[in-house]
Amino acid sequence: MQRSIKDYFIISLKGLAMGAADAVPGVSGGTIAFISGIYEELISSISNINLSLFKNLFKDGFSCFWKELNGNFLLALLTGIVISFISFMKLAKYLLEYHPILIWSFFFGLIVASIYFVGKQITKWNVATIITLLIGAIIAFYISKSPALGNNESSWFLFFAGAIAICAMILPGISGSFILIILGAYQTLSNAIHYLDIKKILIFVSGAIIGLLSFSHVLKWLFKNYHNLTLAALTGFILGSLNKVWPWKKTLTWHTNSKGIDVPVLQESISPFSFEGNHQLVFAIILMMLGFLTIFLLEKLGSKK
C-alpha cells in the first residue's frame, strides 16, 4: 500500500488518540482503532510477526523484511500510542481525581457513538449475531462491575498483567487500563512510568508483546472465519462498557494505597440528580455531545482512502 508522509502523520494522530484512550480506565484504544479505519490492518500486521518473518530478514535483507512487516504503518502508529499513553496517563490521573464527571462525560458520548459505527459494519443480522452481541455486552458489563484487587508489585505478576491488559487494549469496548486496575497493577505501572523504573517498565512491555503477538492471531482468524459474529461480540463489548464510563458514581468501598491515599474500589452508577455534590449536568451534556461528534470526525478520517 503506497502512503504519503501526510498519510503516516494521520496514522500517528490516530495512535495519539488510541494512547490517550488506553490511558483512561474504562476506555479502549481498540475502539478508536476500529472507528478510525485501521483496526483490521493493525491486527493483520501484528499477526504477521513470526519466526519466518525474521528468517526473511537474513535471507532477503532489511528492506523486504520491513515491507512484509508493514513497518512504516506500525512505527507511525506505535510512536503516537507510546507518546500519548505516557504523557496522557499523568493528565488522566489528574482529570480523574479533580474533574471525574467531565472526563467520563466526554468518553461516554464517544462510546455511545462507537456502538453505532461498529454495529453498522455487521452485514447480516440474525439470531446468532444478536445472541453474540448480548453475550459480549454481559461479559463487558460484568467486568465493569468487578472490584479492584490490591496493588501487586511482583515481577511475574506485572509480566502477566501486561499480557492480559494488552489483549484488552486491542479489543474495542474493553479497557486495558481498567483491567490493570482490576488486577491491581495500574498503580504499579503508573508509578514506574512516573519515576522511570526501567526494570518494571521492561517487564510489563515484555508481557504485553507476548500477549499481543499471541492474541492477534486469534483475532485475525476470527475476522477471517466469523466476521459478523466477531463484530457483534465487539459491539456488545462496547455496549457493556457504558456502565464503567457513566459519569455519576456512588462509591461503595474504598482502598488505602501505599501512599495513604483513599481510592475508590467498588462504585455503582447513579442518577445525576442523586449525586452528592455538583452534578455539572450542563457541562456534562456538552462534553457528551463533543465526544459523540469526535467519533464522527474519526470515522470520516478512517473512511478516506
Secondary structure, 3 states (H helix, E strand, C coil): CCCCHHHHHHHHHHHHHHHHHHHCCCCCHHHHHHHCCCHHHHHHHHHCCCHHHHHHHHHHCHHHHHHHHCHHHHHHHHHHHHHHHHHHHHHHHHHHHHCHHHHHHHHHHHHHHHHHHHHCCCCCCCHHHHHHHHHHHHHHHHHHCCCCCCCCCCHHHHHHHHHHHHHHHCCCCCCHHHHHHHHCCHHHHHHHHHCCCHHHHHHHHHHHHHHHHHHHHHHHHHHHHCHHHHHHHHHHHHHHCHHHHCCCEEEEEEEECCCCCEEEEEEEECCHHHCCCCCCHHHHHHHHHHHHHHHHHHHHHHHCC
